[in-house]
Amino acid sequence: MASRVSKQQASVRKNEIVEVQFEDMTSDGFGVAKIDGYTLFVPYGLPNERAKVKVLKTKKNYGYGKLLEIIDESEYRTDPACPVYSRCGGCQLQHMSYEGQLLYKQKHVKDCLERIGHLKNVPVHPVIGMDDPWRYRNKSQVPVGEEAGGLIAGFYQKGTHRIIDMETCMIQAEANDTVVRVVKEIASNLGIRAYDEENHRGVIRHIIAKYGRKTDDVMVVIVTKTKDLPHKKRLIKEIAANIPNVKSIVHNVNPERTNVIFGEETNVIWGEPYIYDYIGDVKFAISARSFYQVNPIQTKVLYDKALEYAQLTGNETVIDAYCGIGTISLFLAQRAKKVYGVEIVGEAIADAKRNARLNGIENAEFFVGEAEKVIPWWYKQGIQADVIVVDPPRKGCDEALLHTIIEMKPKRVVYVSCNPATLARDLRILEDGGFKTIEVQPVDMFPQTSHVECVSQIVLK
Ligand code: SAH
């Protein structure tokens, strides 16, 4: 033991400048370098690069450094397109070409399957990327502050609560940039104050823009600390006159001292309560508070793959666990006999039911509850699924759910995941329980960021 402890000691000191070779990249997009076995994480370092790095922080087993100078540049290095990239923190991979990002994401998924899931021979396909990996987001929520007497709106500077004004976000739909810019200008001209979180005074906290890519519908949401929205009539009139395609203006009141964006009270102050969008042929109603996939173009790609992996003929009973607003359920219902969706958030289930009605889909039923409790209960009631689809949050599936799946023995499981590490862990449990992972298809839902989504086909052995 003693020799192991001494080996872990930092072989570099704080403020030391060292030359390193990056071997890998973390799931957050930090370069990983090893110095005599000691690991240094360095933001903006790319695999295979040689660089000069200043050591900023040393812990027992690892440390952090700052990139000073690149000596040998990666073939995938590129200039970030966004002028505020290094200050914002919303994107992590703009210093890497899109080709490089996709290769890195594929490798990350492969590494997780091998290291965590001990799944060596499972094919991980090349990541399906976007033709145009910019301006894909359909929802923007920006904090509002004040500078030199006027309003600013943008993002919190990385690691702080200081608001930096921003003209445009390059991964955001242009329509949303327009909303933020126009509302900021109008409110500023009307002399409306921004909320100041330090003394808990002022009015406007956040501007939220939602955009239906297929319909061109725009929703504007203004969150205030005050119950009243000052100059409401003028504000509405000018927003309606200056924002093309605005269909809905909503006022939300959040009087609390909190980082949570929305408050309890929501009032539609102009137009419709919903805007609409489509994923494939399925229509979705989007309200101020409802969840909706932020990149519907790639969501369609991901769910088409899920549908392919489900191999439905029209006779199957399908369970969609962690169904959210029922996006996958409604997609699958068009090809299945019956779909049961389960989700823990009540409002999401209300949206799922509304969306089913909106599309005239009658063979999908939705239930509120924990998947790991509801599905075992269904099983006891005699509900037997041919196909189970899971799309859990980052922490992955609850083990109780995986054990029910193992008992239920559906012919196929389709696992949609936003976290390759928990995907790998859960695939191992299914593998040990009599299932086999056939293949994994990563899809790039969030270009320029380090996130990667996967869909996997798993069959009963
Ligand atoms: N496919 C969904 C999104 C899934 S995101 C859609 O397109 O809308 C993961 C979902 O799991 C979230 O909606 C979250 O509220 C839900 N969730 C988290 N824990 C859960 C649990 N234990 N049981 C059921 N749902 C859960």
Boltz pocket constraint, residues with backbone or C-beta under 6 A from the ligand:
constraints:
  - pocket:
      binder: B
      contacts: [[A, 291], [A, 293], [A, 321], [A, 322], [A, 323], [A, 324], [A, 325], [A, 326], [A, 327], [A, 328], [A, 342], [A, 343], [A, 344], [A, 345], [A, 348], [A, 369], [A, 370], [A, 371], [A, 372], [A, 391], [A, 392], [A, 393], [A, 398]]
      max_distance: 6.0
